Amino acid sequence: MDKKKYIEEANKMLSKAYIPYSKFPVGAALVTKEGKIYTGCNIENA
């Protein structure tokens, strides 16, 4: 497991966050036991 790579993947998602209200970007990376990485970010809507 390469934690540094997972953190880098999560950090890439920060720029994709849509945060017009909180101005607080969140990036995430989830790793399966097979090693597949799923990424995501927060999207705000009112």
PDB file of N, CA, C and O in Angstrom:
ATOM      1  N   MET A   1       0.844  -1.179   0.000  1.00  0.00           N
ATOM      2  CA  MET A   1       0.000   0.000   0.000  1.00  0.00           C
ATOM      3  C   MET A   1       0.888   1.242   0.000  1.00  0.00           C
ATOM      4  O   MET A   1       1.779   1.383   0.838  1.00  0.00           O
ATOM      5  N   ASP A   2       0.635   2.127  -0.942  1.00  0.00           N
ATOM      6  CA  ASP A   2       1.401   3.363  -1.058  1.00  0.00           C
ATOM      7  C   ASP A   2       0.518   4.534  -0.636  1.00  0.00           C
ATOM      8  O   ASP A   2      -0.175   5.126  -1.464  1.00  0.00           O
ATOM      9  N   LYS A   3       0.545   4.862   0.644  1.00  0.00           N
ATOM     10  CA  LYS A   3      -0.317   5.925   1.166  1.00  0.00           C
ATOM     11  C   LYS A   3      -0.067   7.259   0.476  1.00  0.00           C
ATOM     12  O   LYS A   3      -0.999   8.040   0.280  1.00  0.00           O
ATOM     13  N   LYS A   4       1.174   7.525   0.108  1.00  0.00           N
ATOM     14  CA  LYS A   4       1.500   8.791  -0.549  1.00  0.00           C
ATOM     15  C   LYS A   4       0.731   8.929  -1.864  1.00  0.00           C
ATOM     16  O   LYS A   4       0.226  10.007  -2.178  1.00  0.00           O
ATOM     17  N   LYS A   5       0.640   7.842  -2.633  1.00  0.00           N
ATOM     18  CA  LYS A   5      -0.092   7.866  -3.905  1.00  0.00           C
ATOM     19  C   LYS A   5      -1.572   8.143  -3.662  1.00  0.00           C
ATOM     20  O   LYS A   5      -2.187   8.900  -4.414  1.00  0.00           O
ATOM     21  N   TYR A   6      -2.145   7.550  -2.638  1.00  0.00           N
ATOM     22  CA  TYR A   6      -3.562   7.747  -2.342  1.00  0.00           C
ATOM     23  C   TYR A   6      -3.830   9.193  -1.928  1.00  0.00           C
ATOM     24  O   TYR A   6      -4.846   9.773  -2.312  1.00  0.00           O
ATOM     25  N   ILE A   7      -2.932   9.766  -1.155  1.00  0.00           N
ATOM     26  CA  ILE A   7      -3.072  11.165  -0.750  1.00  0.00           C
ATOM     27  C   ILE A   7      -2.967  12.077  -1.965  1.00  0.00           C
ATOM     28  O   ILE A   7      -3.717  13.047  -2.078  1.00  0.00           O
ATOM     29  N   GLU A   8      -2.054  11.779  -2.865  1.00  0.00           N
ATOM     30  CA  GLU A   8      -1.914  12.566  -4.094  1.00  0.00           C
ATOM     31  C   GLU A   8      -3.190  12.506  -4.926  1.00  0.00           C
ATOM     32  O   GLU A   8      -3.626  13.521  -5.469  1.00  0.00           O
ATOM     33  N   GLU A   9      -3.789  11.323  -5.027  1.00  0.00           N
ATOM     34  CA  GLU A   9      -5.035  11.173  -5.789  1.00  0.00           C
ATOM     35  C   GLU A   9      -6.154  11.997  -5.158  1.00  0.00           C
ATOM     36  O   GLU A   9      -6.923  12.642  -5.871  1.00  0.00           O
ATOM     37  N   ALA A  10      -6.254  11.982  -3.837  1.00  0.00           N
ATOM     38  CA  ALA A  10      -7.280  12.772  -3.150  1.00  0.00           C
ATOM     39  C   ALA A  10      -7.024  14.264  -3.355  1.00  0.00           C
ATOM     40  O   ALA A  10      -7.963  15.029  -3.576  1.00  0.00           O
ATOM     41  N   ASN A  11      -5.777  14.676  -3.285  1.00  0.00           N
ATOM     42  CA  ASN A  11      -5.440  16.091  -3.481  1.00  0.00           C
ATOM     43  C   ASN A  11      -5.789  16.577  -4.884  1.00  0.00           C
ATOM     44  O   ASN A  11      -6.155  17.739  -5.058  1.00  0.00           O
ATOM     45  N   LYS A  12      -5.682  15.713  -5.881  1.00  0.00           N
ATOM     46  CA  LYS A  12      -6.047  16.086  -7.250  1.00  0.00           C
ATOM     47  C   LYS A  12      -7.520  16.480  -7.339  1.00  0.00           C
ATOM     48  O   LYS A  12      -7.898  17.314  -8.162  1.00  0.00           O
ATOM     49  N   MET A  13      -8.332  15.886  -6.502  1.00  0.00           N
ATOM     50  CA  MET A  13      -9.773  16.134  -6.544  1.00  0.00           C
ATOM     51  C   MET A  13     -10.161  17.481  -5.945  1.00  0.00           C
ATOM     52  O   MET A  13     -11.265  17.965  -6.193  1.00  0.00           O
ATOM     53  N   LEU A  14      -9.284  18.092  -5.168  1.00  0.00           N
ATOM     54  CA  LEU A  14      -9.604  19.377  -4.543  1.00  0.00           C
ATOM     55  C   LEU A  14      -9.975  20.430  -5.577  1.00  0.00           C
ATOM     56  O   LEU A  14     -10.873  21.239  -5.345  1.00  0.00           O
ATOM     57  N   SER A  15      -9.298  20.423  -6.700  1.00  0.00           N
ATOM     58  CA  SER A  15      -9.567  21.431  -7.732  1.00  0.00           C
ATOM     59  C   SER A  15     -10.893  21.189  -8.452  1.00  0.00           C
ATOM     60  O   SER A  15     -11.375  22.073  -9.161  1.00  0.00           O
ATOM     61  N   LYS A  16     -11.481  20.025  -8.287  1.00  0.00           N
ATOM     62  CA  LYS A  16     -12.749  19.706  -8.945  1.00  0.00           C
ATOM     63  C   LYS A  16     -13.964  20.004  -8.056  1.00  0.00           C
ATOM     64  O   LYS A  16     -15.104  19.928  -8.515  1.00  0.00           O
ATOM     65  N   ALA A  17     -13.716  20.343  -6.787  1.00  0.00           N
ATOM     66  CA  ALA A  17     -14.811  20.631  -5.858  1.00  0.00           C
ATOM     67  C   ALA A  17     -15.556  21.893  -6.284  1.00  0.00           C
ATOM     68  O   ALA A  17     -14.944  22.868  -6.720  1.00  0.00           O
ATOM     69  N   TYR A  18     -16.882  21.865  -6.154  1.00  0.00           N
ATOM     70  CA  TYR A  18     -17.721  23.034  -6.440  1.00  0.00           C
ATOM     71  C   TYR A  18     -18.221  23.543  -5.094  1.00  0.00           C
ATOM     72  O   TYR A  18     -19.113  22.946  -4.490  1.00  0.00           O
ATOM     73  N   ILE A  19     -17.645  24.649  -4.625  1.00  0.00           N
ATOM     74  CA  ILE A  19     -17.872  25.091  -3.249  1.00  0.00           C
ATOM     75  C   ILE A  19     -18.219  26.587  -3.162  1.00  0.00           C
ATOM     76  O   ILE A  19     -17.499  27.345  -2.512  1.00  0.00           O
ATOM     77  N   PRO A  20     -19.306  27.018  -3.804  1.00  0.00           N
ATOM     78  CA  PRO A  20     -19.628  28.448  -3.800  1.00  0.00           C
ATOM     79  C   PRO A  20     -20.050  28.985  -2.426  1.00  0.00           C
ATOM     80  O   PRO A  20     -19.989  30.195  -2.209  1.00  0.00           O
ATOM     81  N   TYR A  21     -20.471  28.138  -1.507  1.00  0.00           N
ATOM     82  CA  TYR A  21     -20.975  28.593  -0.212  1.00  0.00           C
ATOM     83  C   TYR A  21     -19.946  28.442   0.902  1.00  0.00           C
ATOM     84  O   TYR A  21     -19.632  29.418   1.583  1.00  0.00           O
ATOM     85  N   SER A  22     -19.429  27.267   1.095  1.00  0.00           N
ATOM     86  CA  SER A  22     -18.511  27.032   2.216  1.00  0.00           C
ATOM     87  C   SER A  22     -17.074  27.428   1.911  1.00  0.00           C
ATOM     88  O   SER A  22     -16.302  27.729   2.822  1.00  0.00           O
ATOM     89  N   LYS A  23     -16.715  27.428   0.636  1.00  0.00           N
ATOM     90  CA  LYS A  23     -15.322  27.690   0.227  1.00  0.00           C
ATOM     91  C   LYS A  23     -14.361  26.691   0.877  1.00  0.00           C
ATOM     92  O   LYS A  23     -13.199  27.011   1.127  1.00  0.00           O
ATOM     93  N   PHE A  24     -14.857  25.476   1.148  1.00  0.00           N
ATOM     94  CA  PHE A  24     -14.067  24.444   1.814  1.00  0.00           C
ATOM     95  C   PHE A  24     -14.000  23.200   0.923  1.00  0.00           C
ATOM     96  O   PHE A  24     -14.902  22.363   0.964  1.00  0.00           O
ATOM     97  N   PRO A  25     -12.943  23.072   0.119  1.00  0.00           N
ATOM     98  CA  PRO A  25     -12.848  21.914  -0.777  1.00  0.00           C
ATOM     99  C   PRO A  25     -12.515  20.627  -0.026  1.00  0.00           C
ATOM    100  O   PRO A  25     -11.742  20.629   0.931  1.00  0.00           O
ATOM    101  N   VAL A  26     -13.110  19.538  -0.479  1.00  0.00           N
ATOM    102  CA  VAL A  26     -12.830  18.218   0.085  1.00  0.00           C
ATOM    103  C   VAL A  26     -12.514  17.272  -1.061  1.00  0.00           C
ATOM    104  O   VAL A  26     -13.269  17.185  -2.029  1.00  0.00           O
ATOM    105  N   GLY A  27     -11.406  16.570  -0.952  1.00  0.00           N
ATOM    106  CA  GLY A  27     -11.050  15.529  -1.908  1.00  0.00           C
ATOM    107  C   GLY A  27     -10.927  14.211  -1.167  1.00  0.00           C
ATOM    108  O   GLY A  27     -10.498  14.186  -0.014  1.00  0.00           O
ATOM    109  N   ALA A  28     -11.296  13.127  -1.810  1.00  0.00           N
ATOM    110  CA  ALA A  28     -11.251  11.823  -1.155  1.00  0.00           C
ATOM    111  C   ALA A  28     -10.773  10.757  -2.130  1.00  0.00           C
ATOM    112  O   ALA A  28     -10.975  10.858  -3.340  1.00  0.00           O
ATOM    113  N   ALA A  29     -10.137   9.738  -1.573  1.00  0.00           N
ATOM    114  CA  ALA A  29      -9.729   8.573  -2.358  1.00  0.00           C
ATOM    115  C   ALA A  29     -10.067   7.325  -1.558  1.00  0.00           C
ATOM    116  O   ALA A  29      -9.696   7.201  -0.392  1.00  0.00           O
ATOM    117  N   LEU A  30     -10.769   6.412  -2.190  1.00  0.00           N
ATOM    118  CA  LEU A  30     -11.133   5.141  -1.577  1.00  0.00           C
ATOM    119  C   LEU A  30     -10.400   4.047  -2.336  1.00  0.00           C
ATOM    120  O   LEU A  30     -10.387   4.041  -3.567  1.00  0.00           O
ATOM    121  N   VAL A  31      -9.797   3.131  -1.610  1.00  0.00           N
ATOM    122  CA  VAL A  31      -9.023   2.057  -2.226  1.00  0.00           C
ATOM    123  C   VAL A  31      -9.664   0.718  -1.870  1.00  0.00           C
ATOM    124  O   VAL A  31      -9.888   0.422  -0.696  1.00  0.00           O
ATOM    125  N   THR A  32      -9.958  -0.091  -2.892  1.00  0.00           N
ATOM    126  CA  THR A  32     -10.529  -1.413  -2.655  1.00  0.00           C
ATOM    127  C   THR A  32      -9.424  -2.400  -2.293  1.00  0.00           C
ATOM    128  O   THR A  32      -8.241  -2.102  -2.464  1.00  0.00           O
ATOM    129  N   LYS A  33      -9.803  -3.563  -1.801  1.00  0.00           N
ATOM    130  CA  LYS A  33      -8.782  -4.564  -1.473  1.00  0.00           C
ATOM    131  C   LYS A  33      -8.084  -5.087  -2.718  1.00  0.00           C
ATOM    132  O   LYS A  33      -7.007  -5.674  -2.623  1.00  0.00           O
ATOM    133  N   GLU A  34      -8.689  -4.880  -3.890  1.00  0.00           N
ATOM    134  CA  GLU A  34      -8.039  -5.255  -5.151  1.00  0.00           C
ATOM    135  C   GLU A  34      -7.058  -4.183  -5.623  1.00  0.00           C
ATOM    136  O   GLU A  34      -6.309  -4.401  -6.575  1.00  0.00           O
ATOM    137  N   GLY A  35      -7.061  -3.016  -4.953  1.00  0.00           N
ATOM    138  CA  GLY A  35      -6.141  -1.946  -5.308  1.00  0.00           C
ATOM    139  C   GLY A  35      -6.720  -0.885  -6.226  1.00  0.00           C
ATOM    140  O   GLY A  35      -6.010   0.042  -6.615  1.00  0.00           O
ATOM    141  N   LYS A  36      -8.004  -1.000  -6.584  1.00  0.00           N
ATOM    142  CA  LYS A  36      -8.649   0.017  -7.430  1.00  0.00           C
ATOM    143  C   LYS A  36      -8.894   1.267  -6.596  1.00  0.00           C
ATOM    144  O   LYS A  36      -9.313   1.183  -5.442  1.00  0.00           O
ATOM    145  N   ILE A  37      -8.630   2.425  -7.190  1.00  0.00           N
ATOM    146  CA  ILE A  37      -8.802   3.695  -6.496  1.00  0.00           C
ATOM    147  C   ILE A  37     -10.010   4.428  -7.071  1.00  0.00           C
ATOM    148  O   ILE A  37     -10.105   4.634  -8.281  1.00  0.00           O
ATOM    149  N   TYR A  38     -10.931   4.818  -6.193  1.00  0.00           N
ATOM    150  CA  TYR A  38     -12.077   5.645  -6.560  1.00  0.00           C
ATOM    151  C   TYR A  38     -11.881   6.998  -5.893  1.00  0.00           C
ATOM    152  O   TYR A  38     -11.551   7.066  -4.709  1.00  0.00           O
ATOM    153  N   THR A  39     -12.082   8.069  -6.643  1.00  0.00           N
ATOM    154  CA  THR A  39     -11.891   9.406  -6.092  1.00  0.00           C
ATOM    155  C   THR A  39     -13.183  10.202  -6.164  1.00  0.00           C
ATOM    156  O   THR A  39     -14.088   9.881  -6.935  1.00  0.00           O
ATOM    157  N   GLY A  40     -13.253  11.248  -5.344  1.00  0.00           N
ATOM    158  CA  GLY A  40     -14.424  12.106  -5.349  1.00  0.00           C
ATOM    159  C   GLY A  40     -14.136  13.424  -4.659  1.00  0.00           C
ATOM    160  O   GLY A  40     -13.067  13.628  -4.085  1.00  0.00           O
ATOM    161  N   CYS A  41     -15.119  14.318  -4.727  1.00  0.00           N
ATOM    162  CA  CYS A  41     -14.993  15.625  -4.091  1.00  0.00           C
ATOM    163  C   CYS A  41     -16.384  16.103  -3.692  1.00  0.00           C
ATOM    164  O   CYS A  41     -17.394  15.507  -4.068  1.00  0.00           O
ATOM    165  N   ASN A  42     -16.417  17.199  -2.917  1.00  0.00           N
ATOM    166  CA  ASN A  42     -17.718  17.730  -2.522  1.00  0.00           C
ATOM    167  C   ASN A  42     -18.272  18.669  -3.593  1.00  0.00           C
ATOM    168  O   ASN A  42     -17.536  19.412  -4.242  1.00  0.00           O
ATOM    169  N   ILE A  43     -19.591  18.608  -3.753  1.00  0.00           N
ATOM    170  CA  ILE A  43     -20.327  19.443  -4.698  1.00  0.00           C
ATOM    171  C   ILE A  43     -21.487  20.064  -3.919  1.00  0.00           C
ATOM    172  O   ILE A  43     -22.346  19.348  -3.406  1.00  0.00           O
ATOM    173  N   GLU A  44     -21.509  21.396  -3.831  1.00  0.00           N
ATOM    174  CA  GLU A  44     -22.569  22.078  -3.096  1.00  0.00           C
ATOM    175  C   GLU A  44     -23.642  22.584  -4.051  1.00  0.00           C
ATOM    176  O   GLU A  44     -23.356  22.972  -5.184  1.00  0.00           O
ATOM    177  N   ASN A  45     -24.885  22.570  -3.570  1.00  0.00           N
ATOM    178  CA  ASN A  45     -26.004  23.067  -4.346  1.00  0.00           C
ATOM    179  C   ASN A  45     -27.074  23.540  -3.370  1.00  0.00           C
ATOM    180  O   ASN A  45     -27.300  22.911  -2.337  1.00  0.00           O
ATOM    181  N   ALA A  46     -27.714  24.620  -3.689  1.00  0.00           N
ATOM    182  CA  ALA A  46     -28.754  25.139  -2.786  1.00  0.00           C
ATOM    183  C   ALA A  46     -30.121  25.012  -3.423  1.00  0.00           C
ATOM    184  O   ALA A  46     -31.122  25.395  -2.818  1.00  0.00           O
TER     185      ALA A  46
END
